């Protein structure tokens, strides 16, 4: 950390909290594969910070916006302390929370709180600003139609990016067919525009020592609540207690199992674009299953 960056972090934190803050020690911690994450230790007070190149300022601003929106709904997030640019570095400073694993009771609380968050509805699908899903720009242009939103702001941009990354042929053929068939998945299902986390896998939720759930690293927008539920099942899943508590508060609608694949396709395509590997083949298999449903 450069002296100029340290000085700006100290200034920004002091201004935000109203208390003098000086960084005595820093410690790098695991915080994902995109940003540098570290603890800023001021002796009696600690903060969690993310750092990256100055061009990531927009991503940190969008993350701060998303955290604030989720917190206003009643679900716990780390408080946003400061966000900005110092020289060649962008930064986001958050409340430091000691987070760990949760018990069944803690996961039940998370299920109930997520259902309550999803009860916050907007008039349109989308968000007042674009943000990011991982390192990928996420378009949030508002729409009155969920089908149009999922087509033009979610699947189509990922398919276009995949083509730019050399994933053409079968992936694009299946993608075109699926986009044309999208309305068939919503003949008898019309979701509300719920406030969603947008990137809710097991790595973006944890628990305080008293079991209180905390969520973070959001990609917030107003969408079908099922997008969050679907993603919780994509990479390992949450414990059964979470799903039982959520369903008790907000039962699943018919057809969720099919729509789960449709919604998780977005994340698998994003992983194909970010990481390559076998994600493109996984996306093709998902699209083949979805298209088979439309012919069934």
Secondary structure, 3 states (H helix, E strand, C coil): CCHHHHHHHHHHHHHHHCCCCCCCEEEEECCCCCCEEEEEECCCCEEEEEEEEHHHHHHHHHHHHHHHHHHHHCCCCCCEEEEEEECCEEEEEEECCCCECCCHHHHHHHHHHHHHHHCCEECCEECCCCEEECCEEECCCCECCHHHHHHHHHHHHHHHHHHHCCCCCHHHHHHHHHHHHHHHHHCCCCCCEEEECCCCCHHHEEECCCCCEEECCCCCEEECCHHHHHHHCCCCCCCHHHHHHHHHHCCCCCCHHHHHHHHHHHHHHHHHHHHCCCHHHHHHHHHHHHHHHHHC
